[in-house]
């Protein structure tokens, strides 16, 4: 899923699904590794999205203050 264009909400939903499956012991050892790798990619994606949003908000606020 990380390869196709996705939203923050879609990534969070998928991350929640993975966490739920891990918590409920639904995954065998082989699937666990694959799912953990996907979770790491989703976490990075979400972190990057949040960082970019934060930077954009700071720029907008700085522009409003300097007007």
Backbone as JSON Lines, residues from 0, in Angstrom:
{"i":0,"aa":"X","n":[0.82,-1.2,0.0],"ca":[0.0,0.0,0.0],"c":[0.86,1.26,0.0]}
{"i":1,"aa":"X","n":[2.05,1.17,0.5],"ca":[2.91,2.35,0.58],"c":[3.3,2.86,-0.8]}
{"i":2,"aa":"X","n":[3.26,2.01,-1.81],"ca":[3.69,2.4,-3.15],"c":[2.66,3.29,-3.84]}
{"i":3,"aa":"X","n":[1.36,3.06,-3.59],"ca":[0.36,3.88,-4.25],"c":[0.05,5.12,-3.41]}
{"i":4,"aa":"X","n":[-0.51,6.12,-4.08],"ca":[-0.82,7.38,-3.4],"c":[-1.9,7.13,-2.35]}
{"i":5,"aa":"X","n":[-1.65,7.6,-1.15],"ca":[-2.6,7.4,-0.08],"c":[-2.68,8.65,0.78]}
{"i":6,"aa":"X","n":[-3.74,8.74,1.54],"ca":[-3.91,9.86,2.44],"c":[-3.4,9.48,3.83]}
{"i":7,"aa":"X","n":[-3.26,10.47,4.65],"ca":[-2.87,10.25,6.04],"c":[-3.89,9.34,6.72]}
{"i":8,"aa":"X","n":[-5.17,9.6,6.47],"ca":[-6.23,8.82,7.1],"c":[-6.18,7.36,6.68]}
{"i":9,"aa":"X","n":[-5.91,7.11,5.4],"ca":[-5.81,5.73,4.91],"c":[-4.62,5.02,5.56]}
{"i":10,"aa":"X","n":[-3.52,5.72,5.67],"ca":[-2.33,5.13,6.29],"c":[-2.58,4.81,7.76]}
{"i":11,"aa":"X","n":[-3.23,5.72,8.47],"ca":[-3.54,5.49,9.88],"c":[-4.5,4.31,10.05]}
{"i":12,"aa":"X","n":[-5.48,4.23,9.17],"ca":[-6.43,3.12,9.24],"c":[-5.71,1.79,9.06]}
{"i":13,"aa":"X","n":[-4.83,1.72,8.07],"ca":[-4.08,0.48,7.81],"c":[-3.16,0.17,8.99]}
{"i":14,"aa":"X","n":[-2.54,1.18,9.55],"ca":[-1.68,0.98,10.71],"c":[-2.48,0.43,11.89]}
{"i":15,"aa":"X","n":[-3.67,0.96,12.1],"ca":[-4.53,0.47,13.18],"c":[-4.93,-0.99,12.94]}
{"i":16,"aa":"X","n":[-5.16,-1.35,11.67],"ca":[-5.49,-2.75,11.34],"c":[-4.33,-3.67,11.69]}
{"i":17,"aa":"X","n":[-3.13,-3.25,11.34],"ca":[-1.94,-4.07,11.62],"c":[-1.76,-4.23,13.13]}
{"i":18,"aa":"X","n":[-1.87,-3.15,13.86],"ca":[-1.72,-3.2,15.32],"c":[-2.77,-4.12,15.93]}
{"i":19,"aa":"X","n":[-3.99,-4.02,15.45],"ca":[-5.06,-4.87,15.95],"c":[-4.76,-6.35,15.71]}
{"i":20,"aa":"X","n":[-4.26,-6.65,14.52],"ca":[-3.93,-8.05,14.2],"c":[-2.77,-8.56,15.06]}
{"i":21,"aa":"X","n":[-1.81,-7.69,15.33],"ca":[-0.69,-8.08,16.19],"c":[-1.19,-8.31,17.62]}
{"i":22,"aa":"X","n":[-2.01,-7.38,18.11],"ca":[-2.54,-7.49,19.48],"c":[-3.39,-8.74,19.69]}
{"i":23,"aa":"X","n":[-4.1,-9.15,18.64],"ca":[-4.99,-10.32,18.77],"c":[-4.3,-11.63,18.38]}
{"i":24,"aa":"X","n":[-2.99,-11.57,18.16],"ca":[-2.21,-12.76,17.8],"c":[-2.71,-13.46,16.54]}
{"i":25,"aa":"X","n":[-3.21,-12.69,15.57],"ca":[-3.7,-13.25,14.32],"c":[-2.59,-13.6,13.34]}
{"i":26,"aa":"X","n":[-1.41,-13.07,13.55],"ca":[-0.34,-13.23,12.57],"c":[0.61,-14.34,12.95]}
{"i":27,"aa":"X","n":[0.97,-15.14,11.95],"ca":[2.03,-16.12,12.19],"c":[3.37,-15.4,12.07]}
{"i":28,"aa":"X","n":[4.43,-16.09,12.38],"ca":[5.75,-15.45,12.44],"c":[6.18,-14.87,11.1]}
{"i":29,"aa":"X","n":[5.82,-15.53,9.99],"ca":[6.19,-15.02,8.67],"c":[5.43,-13.74,8.34]}
{"i":30,"aa":"X","n":[4.15,-13.72,8.63],"ca":[3.33,-12.54,8.37],"c":[3.7,-11.39,9.29]}
{"i":31,"aa":"X","n":[4.14,-11.72,10.47],"ca":[4.5,-10.69,11.44],"c":[5.61,-9.79,10.9]}
{"i":32,"aa":"X","n":[6.64,-10.39,10.34],"ca":[7.75,-9.61,9.79],"c":[7.31,-8.69,8.67]}
{"i":33,"aa":"X","n":[6.49,-9.21,7.77],"ca":[5.98,-8.42,6.64],"c":[5.13,-7.26,7.16]}
{"i":34,"aa":"X","n":[4.26,-7.55,8.12],"ca":[3.38,-6.52,8.66],"c":[4.15,-5.47,9.45]}
{"i":35,"aa":"X","n":[5.17,-5.89,10.17],"ca":[5.98,-4.91,10.91],"c":[6.72,-3.98,9.97]}
{"i":36,"aa":"X","n":[7.21,-4.53,8.86],"ca":[7.89,-3.68,7.87],"c":[6.91,-2.68,7.27]}
{"i":37,"aa":"X","n":[5.71,-3.14,6.94],"ca":[4.69,-2.23,6.4],"c":[4.34,-1.16,7.43]}
{"i":38,"aa":"X","n":[4.22,-1.56,8.69],"ca":[3.9,-0.61,9.76],"c":[4.98,0.46,9.87]}
{"i":39,"aa":"X","n":[6.25,0.07,9.76],"ca":[7.34,1.04,9.81],"c":[7.23,2.05,8.66]}
{"i":40,"aa":"X","n":[6.9,1.56,7.47],"ca":[6.76,2.45,6.32],"c":[5.58,3.4,6.51]}
{"i":41,"aa":"X","n":[4.49,2.89,7.07],"ca":[3.31,3.72,7.32],"c":[3.6,4.78,8.38]}
{"i":42,"aa":"X","n":[4.33,4.41,9.4],"ca":[4.69,5.37,10.45],"c":[5.55,6.48,9.86]}
{"i":43,"aa":"X","n":[6.51,6.13,9.03],"ca":[7.35,7.15,8.38],"c":[6.5,8.06,7.5]}
{"i":44,"aa":"X","n":[5.6,7.48,6.72],"ca":[4.72,8.25,5.86],"c":[3.9,9.24,6.69]}
{"i":45,"aa":"X","n":[3.29,8.77,7.77],"ca":[2.46,9.63,8.61],"c":[3.3,10.72,9.29]}
{"i":46,"aa":"X","n":[4.47,10.35,9.76],"ca":[5.36,11.33,10.41],"c":[5.75,12.43,9.42]}
{"i":47,"aa":"X","n":[6.08,12.03,8.19],"ca":[6.44,13.01,7.16],"c":[5.27,13.93,6.84]}
{"i":48,"aa":"X","n":[4.07,13.36,6.73],"ca":[2.87,14.17,6.45],"c":[2.64,15.19,7.56]}
{"i":49,"aa":"X","n":[2.76,14.74,8.8],"ca":[2.55,15.64,9.94],"c":[3.61,16.73,9.97]}
{"i":50,"aa":"X","n":[4.85,16.39,9.68],"ca":[5.93,17.37,9.66],"c":[5.66,18.43,8.59]}
{"i":51,"aa":"X","n":[5.27,17.99,7.39],"ca":[4.99,18.93,6.31],"c":[3.82,19.84,6.66]}
{"i":52,"aa":"X","n":[2.78,19.27,7.25],"ca":[1.62,20.08,7.64],"c":[2.03,21.1,8.7]}
{"i":53,"aa":"X","n":[2.83,20.68,9.66],"ca":[3.3,21.58,10.71],"c":[4.11,22.74,10.12]}
{"i":54,"aa":"X","n":[4.99,22.42,9.17],"ca":[5.8,23.46,8.53],"c":[4.92,24.45,7.75]}
{"i":55,"aa":"X","n":[3.92,23.94,7.04],"ca":[3.02,24.81,6.29],"c":[2.24,25.73,7.21]}
{"i":56,"aa":"X","n":[1.77,25.2,8.33],"ca":[1.02,26.0,9.3],"c":[1.92,27.08,9.89]}
{"i":57,"aa":"X","n":[3.15,26.72,10.23],"ca":[4.09,27.72,10.77],"c":[4.34,28.84,9.77]}
{"i":58,"aa":"X","n":[4.5,28.49,8.48],"ca":[4.71,29.51,7.45],"c":[3.51,30.44,7.36]}
{"i":59,"aa":"X","n":[2.32,29.86,7.37],"ca":[1.11,30.69,7.28],"c":[1.0,31.62,8.47]}
{"i":60,"aa":"X","n":[1.28,31.1,9.65],"ca":[1.2,31.92,10.85],"c":[2.26,33.01,10.84]}
{"i":61,"aa":"X","n":[3.46,32.69,10.39],"ca":[4.52,33.68,10.29],"c":[4.15,34.78,9.3]}
{"i":62,"aa":"X","n":[3.54,34.41,8.19],"ca":[3.12,35.39,7.19],"c":[2.04,36.31,7.74]}
{"i":63,"aa":"X","n":[1.13,35.77,8.53],"ca":[0.07,36.59,9.11],"c":[0.62,37.54,10.16]}
{"i":64,"aa":"X","n":[1.6,37.13,10.91],"ca":[2.19,37.97,11.95],"c":[2.97,39.12,11.34]}
{"i":65,"aa":"X","n":[3.65,38.87,10.23],"ca":[4.49,39.9,9.63],"c":[3.7,40.88,8.76]}
{"i":66,"aa":"X","n":[2.42,40.69,8.61],"ca":[1.61,41.6,7.78],"c":[1.26,42.86,8.5]}
